[in-house]
Amino acid sequence: MHDLQLGASIRALRRRRGWRQSDLAAAAGVSQTLVSSIERGHLDGVTIATLRRVMAGLDARLELGVRWRGGSLDRLVDERHASLVGRVVEILRSAGWLVRVEASYSHFGERGSVDVLAFYEPSGTMLVVEVKSELTSIEATLRKLDEKVRLA
């Protein structure tokens, strides 16, 4: 999320509560001037701890993420994932499947990539494989897998 988007999100949550900036400032233990600055996307010098207090004042949670070359960072950090994908590809290819790794898609706003997309020509079967080395949210994983299967 960009600085301006974060600020706009905080402003929207504050307004939804019917709060003034001073109300949020009091709930978070910061100044009204700082709340104003954050809402305008001016985050230089604002600590993560301060942003978390502001979000907590709104009953919201701050989630940080690092983006680098699409999903490449995830694979770099999670070598177990790469190892599992490699093993799945090896098994499928040895059984005669045509395999494509990280098959990207973009269809009416739905974007992403399929970890392993395989096709077995003799039966006309398409296989969508979502590889996870760690399950943090089963619901989110199944929702995304459903999207990938539907689009495949």
N, C-alpha and C positions, 0 to 999 in steps of 0.2 A: 504494500500500500504506500502510495506517495504521501508526502507531508501534507499537501493540500487536501487529499482525500481523508486523511486521518483527522485533520482539523474540521472538515465538513461533517464527518461522522460524529464527532464530539458535539458540535453545534446542534446537529439534528437530534441527538439524544437529549441534550439539555433542553431544547425547545419542546420536545415531546413531553417532558416532565413539567413544563410551564415555569422553568427556572430562569432567573437572570444569571448573568455570568458571576455575580457576587454570591449567589446561592451555591453554585457549583464550587466556587473558590472556597467557601466556608466548609462545604462537605469534604473537600479534598485537602484542606489545610494549606492552600496556596493563595496567591494574590489574584484579584480580579484582573489585573493587568496581564498576569501570566496566562490566565484562561483565555483572554482576548487574543494574545499572541499565538497561543496554540491553535485556537480556532481559525486563525488566518494562515495556518501552515508554517509558522515561523518556529521551527523546532531546534534550531542551533542553540546549543547550551542547555537544552532541557534534558534532564536525566531520564532514563528509563523508569527509575523508581518514581519520579514525579508523574510521568505519564500514567503509570499504573495506579497511582493514588487518584488521579483525575478520573480515570476510567472506573475505578472502584466506586467513586462518588456517584457514578451514573449506573451502578450495578451492571457494569460491562467489564469485559476482560480484554487486555491488550495481548495480542499474539504477534510475535515477531517472526519474520521469515527472510531468508536470504535467497535472492534470485541470481542465477548465473547460467547463461546459455540454455534456457528452457529447463528440462529435467536433468541436465548433465550433472549438476551439483549433487543432487540426490544420489546419483550412481557413484560419483566420486567418493562421497562420504560413506556410502553403504556398499562396501565391496562384497558383502554377503549377497546382496541383491544381484550384483553382476555375476557372481559365481552360480547362483541359482538359475538365472536366465540362461547362462551358458550350458548348464546341465540339462535344462528343459529342451533347449534347441538341439543338443546332441541326441537326446532320446528320440525326439520327434523325427529328426532327419534320418536316423538309423532305421526308423520304422516306415520311411518312404513319404513323409510329409514334406510339402514345400513350406518353408518357414521364412517369415520376415520379422525382424526385431525392431522394436520402437516404431511401429507403423503409425504415423501421425494422421490425425483427422481434424477437420474443421467443417462443421455442418450447422448452419443457422445458429451461430453463437456457441455451439458446443464444441469445445476444443480439447485436445489432449493427444495421448498416444497409447497404443496397445503394446504392452511389454512384449508379448509374443503372439503373432497372428500366423496361424498355420492352415494349410489347405491340403486335404487328402483327396486327390483327383479320382481314384477308383470309385469312391462313394459320393463324391461331391460335398464332402463335409468340411465346414469351416470351424476352426477352433480359436477362441479368444482366451488367452491366458494372462491373468493378472498375477504377477509375482510379488510376494511380500515376504520380507525377511523379518518383519516385526509388524504385528497387528495392533494399532493404536485405537482405531475406531472401525469396528466391524460394519456398522451402519453406513458410514461414509464410503468404505471400500465396496460394499455391495451396491450402493447407489451408483458409484462411478462405473463399476463393472456392468451394471444393467445398461447404462448409457453406451458403453463400448460394444456390448453384444447387440444392442438394437441398431447401432450405426454400422456395424460390420455386416 
